[in-house]
Amino acid sequence: MLVFDNVSKVYAGGKRAVDRLNLEIEEGEFVCLIGPSGCGKTTTMKMINRLVRPTEGKILLNGENLLDKNVVNLRRSIGYVIQQIGLFPHMTIRDNIALVPRLKGMPAEERYRRAEELMELVNMPKEFLDRYPHELSGGQQQRIGVLRALASDPPLILMDEPFGALDPITRDSLQAEFKNLQQTLGKTIIFVTHDMDEALKLADKIVIMRAGKIVQTGSPDEILRNPADEFVEDFIGKERLAQARQQLQTVGQIMNPDPVSVGMGETLSQAVRLMRKRRVDSLLVTDGAGVFRGWVTVEMIDRHKNWDAAVADIMETDVPTVRADTLLRDATRNILVRGLKYVPVVDERKQLAGILTRTSLVDVLYDSVWGDAEDESSGLPADGEGA
């Protein structure tokens, strides 16, 4: 547990950037600090690893006062990801990821094995380990920045607007990917953002700040349903609050739990026969343990034309996924923004659990946004009436 006990940061002239802050963060919790510019959210986060030293109060990690720890050892024991990424251009991706383990004395073989394991977690090719940062895209570089923070297996990771400089599609993909990674690894995350949509998508707990003080703390649903005051209502926005009044459905409530899938070792001819039998033009691909590995389409097979080849030889592996407990408002971005027909649903072990189709999502959006009002105003027959 991380505890802020009456913590303040007072600058020259008596300005209180953070004012008597009290906050408890549980192990494995994803906490977003959010608020307008100058509210104290970044200062609060930086006090944890002593980039900013508190003027008053205590910050306790599992009962130990962080202000009493050696500052170098403290920073090496906490992961840190920033918007500017901060990869060293003269070092390979392998050496960038392994930097903190090297500083902590981990043997080369062990730290490089750790780098390979982390690359596999985010489905990045191991060949990238021998490249340099300038050879990767912005999204790929930010993935490496996250992996570097995870490399020494810290219990706590600080993230300062890490996805703010990315384009919307890359940003959305990384948000979903990192949330899945955090849930899989069980890390405690302190995440600073100015984007309410990002906080609603990622956080287990949102901390809204104003003028150095906490205005409201709660889960995304709690804050949407019961904003503390007019400031919180204005900060969230009327549109989000209106949407929150609709039923907060999850992917698991409307997904198809029986998607058409094929094993990685099946041949392309077997895949085509399954497509023909089930009348589909693509298949989700799983391994022997039921873990989702990618998808294969009829176009991919037609281009390959070697019917004896394995599905694993041609399948697409860079495929967005969602979890069954993901809110539909978040899954909407994955499907509609990317122009996908469907998105696979996986569990915490990445095993295939179902499929969410664009059609089922649009049906729910139609019902929740317009409901019966559209039928009445248009003169069209409601469901169950007419042809």
N, C-alpha and C positions, 0 to 999 in steps of 0.2 A: 504493500500500500504506500502511496505517495501522499503526504499531508503537508498542506500549507497552513501554518499556525500563526495567524495574526501578522502576516508578512507585508511589509511596506518597502517601497523604494522612493526615497526623497532626494531630489536633486538640489543644486545650489539655488538659493532664493526661496526655498520651501515648497517647490512644486512637487506634488505627490503623483508620480507616474502610476504607482500601485499603492492603494490605500487600505491597510489593515485587512488583507485578503485571507479568507479561510476557505479551504477546499480539500476534500478527500477524493482520491482517485484509486479505485480498486485495481488489483492485479489483473492484467489481461483486458482492461477497459480501453476503448478508443474514445478519447476526449478531444473535442474541438473547442478551442478558444476563439471567440468571434466577437466583433464589435466594430464601431466606426474607427477611423484613423485616430491615433492618439489615445485610445481607450486603455492601453496598458497590456494588451494581450501578448505582444512580442516580448516586452520586458518581463512579464510573468514567466514565459517559457525560458528565456535566457538566464533567469535567476537559478533555474534548476541545475544547469551545468556551469554556473558561475561566470558566464560571459558578462553578466551583470551581477554585482554583489548586493544582496538585500541590505537595506538600512536598519530594518527592525524585523523581529520575528524569527521563526525557524522553519526550515524545509526538511522534512523527515522522510527517508526511504526505508521502509521496514523498521522503523523506530530509530534509525541512525541519522543524526543531523548532518546533512550534506555540507554545511558550512565548516564542519570540523575535518573533512576529508582532504587529502592532498589533491590539489586542483588538477594536476596532470593525470593522476590515476582516476579521478572522478570522470574526466572527459573521455578517457579511453574506455570507461565502463558504460558509457551512454552513447547510443547511436544518434547521429545528427544528420539531417537532410535539409538542404536549403534550395531555394528557387534557382540559384545560379549554378547548381550541381557541384561545381568545385572539383571536377576530376583533374588530375595532373596530366597535362598534355604530353609530357615526355615519357610517361609510364604506360605500359600495356594495360588493357582492361583487367587481366589477371592480377597484375601488381597493384592496380588501383583498388580492387576488391580486397586484396590481402594486406592492405597497408596497416590497418590497426592490429590485426593478428601478428604481423611482423614486429610492430612496435612493442607488443606485449610478450614477445619472445616465443611465439609458436613456431615450431619447425617448418621449414619450407614445404616439405611433402604434405604435411597436414593442412597448412593454410591454402595450398593450391588445390588440394582435394575439396576443401570447403568451398572454394570459388566455383569449382565445377558443380558441386551439389546445389549451390544457390542459383546458378545459371539454369539448371534443370527445373528448379521451382517456378521460374517465370517463363519457361519454354523458349529460352534463347539458345541458339546453337553454341556448342562449346568452342567452335572455331573462332568465335568473336573474342575469346580470351586473349588471343595473340594479336588482336588489332589495337589501334590507338584511338583515343576519344574522337578525333576529327573524322574518323572513318565510320562513325555511327550517327544515326539521326538524333534529333533532340529528344524524342521519346525514348529511344534506346539508351541514350546517355543518362536520362533520368532514372531509368530502371537500374542502371549500374550504380548510380548514386544511392538508391535504396538498398541494393545488395551490399554495398560497402558498409552501410550503417548496420546491416544484419550480420556481417562477417564474423565478428567476435562474439556473437550470440548474446547481446546485451539484454537485460530484462526490460529496459526502458528506451524508447526511441522518441526523439524530438524532431518535429518536421515543421519548417517555417515556410508556408505557402509554396510547397515543392512543385506543384503542377500549374502555377499561375502563368508561366510564360509559354505554355504549350497551346497548340491549336485545339479547338473544342473536341474534335473526334479523338485525337491522341490523349487529351486530358481525360475524357470520359472513360476510355479504355484503361488507362493507368489507375484511375480511381477504383474501378471495379476490380482490377487485378490486385491492387494493393490491399483492398478490403478483404478479399479472399485469402491473401497471403497472411494478413494479420490474424484472421480467424483460425487459419491452419496452424500458425506458430504460437498463438496465444500471447503475443507481445503486448505490453502496455504502451500506448501511443498518445503523445501530447501533440496536437496538430493545430497550428495557427492558420486561420484563413479569414478572408473578408467576404467570402462567397457563401451565402446562406444555403444555396442548392447543394454545394459541396458538403457543407456541414450536415445537412439533412440526410444526404446519401451515405456518408461515411461513419458518423458518430454513433456511439452507444450513449454518450452523454454530451450535451452541448452546454457550454458556459458562455453566456452573453454578458459582455462587460461594457461599462460606460464610465468615463472619467476615473479610471483606476479601481472601480468597484464592480463586484458581481451583481448584476441586476436579476438574473434568473439562471438556474441550473436545472436540467432535466433531460429526459430522453427526447428525441425528435418529435415523437407523437405527443408527449406531454406538453411540450412547448407550443406545438401547433394547435392543440386543442384548448390549452389554458394559458395564453400569454399573460405574463405578470402585470403588465401595465401598457399604457399607450405607446411608450417608447419601443417596447418589444413588438407590439403590433405593427408599428410603422417600419421597424427594422426588418421584420419578416416579410411584410408586404401583403396587401389585401388579397391578391390573387392566390398566393400560397395558402392563406387562411381559409379562403373560400373552398379551395380544393380539399383542405383537411377536413372540412365538414362532410365531405362525401365519405363513403365507406373506405377505410384504408385496407385495400385488398393486397394480398401477397401473390407471388408467382405460383406458389403451391396450390392456391385455391382454384386456378383456372388452367394450369398446365395439363398437357396430355401425358399421363404417367406411363404410356406404352409406346415410346418412339420406335421407329424402324431402325435397327442398328445392325452392324456387321462386324465380325472380328478382324483384327489386323492381319491375320494369317490367311484369310479367305482370298481366293483368286478373283480377278476381275470378272471372269465369266460367271462365278457364283454370285457376285455382287449384282450383275446385270439381271440374272434370273430372279433375285430377290426384289429388285426394283420393279421388274415386270409383274411379279406376283402381287406386290403390295401397291402397285400403281403410284410410285413416287419417282422423282428424278434425282434424289440425293439420299445418302445414307450417313448416319452417325457411326463413327468408328470407335470401338472399345478394345481394350486388351483382355487378357485372360481373367483378370480380376474385376472386370466391369468398369475400369477407369476410362473416362472419356479421353480420347487421344486426337480426334479431329473429325473431318468429314470428307466424303468423296462424292462427286457429282457425275452425272452422265456425260457432261462435257469433258471432264478430266479423263474418263475412261475412253471416250471416243478419240481424244488426242493421242492416248498412249497406244491403243490397239493391240497390245500384247496380252491376250486373254489369260495366259498362264501366270502373269505377274501377280504379286500379292497386293492387296489393298494398301498395305503400309508403304509400298514403294511410291505411290502417287498421291496419297491423301494430303489434304491441307491441314496443317497443325496449328496455325495462328488463327484460332477461332474464339470469338468472345463467348463467355458463358455467364449464367446467373445462378444464384442459389434459390431454393424453394422459398426461403424466408425473405427474399428481396421484395421490397414494396413495388407495386406495379408502376408507380410514378418514376422509379429509377430504371426499371426494366424497359420502360418506354423509350428511353434514350438509346439503349443498346439496339433496339429494333428500328425505330423510326429514323433516328439520326443517321444510322449507317445504311438504311435502305435494305435491311435484311428481310427475308421471308419468315425466318424463325431463328430462335436462339436455343441452344441446348441448356438444360437445367442439370446442375451437378450438386452433390452433397459435399460435406466437409472433407471427405476423402477423395473428392473429384470423381466419384463414381457417377455414371449417368443415371439420373433420376427421372427425367422426363424431357418434354420439349414445349416451349412457349411459342406459339405461332402468331404472326402478324394479325391474322384474321380474328383469333380469340381475343387479342389485346384490343383491337379496334372495336369489337363488339362491346367489351366492358367500358371502354372510353365513351362510346355512344350512349350506353345506358346511364353512366354516372354523370356525364356532362349535360345531356339533353333529356334523358328519361322519357316520360310520357308527354312532356311539354311540346316536343317537336311534332309528335303525332297529332296532338290536339290543334296546334297552330297551323299545321300544314293541310289538315283535312285528310291525311293519309290514314289507312287503317292501322291500328296498333297490332302488336304481336297477337296472333291467334284469330285475327279478323281477316276476312277477305281471302284471296288466293294464297 
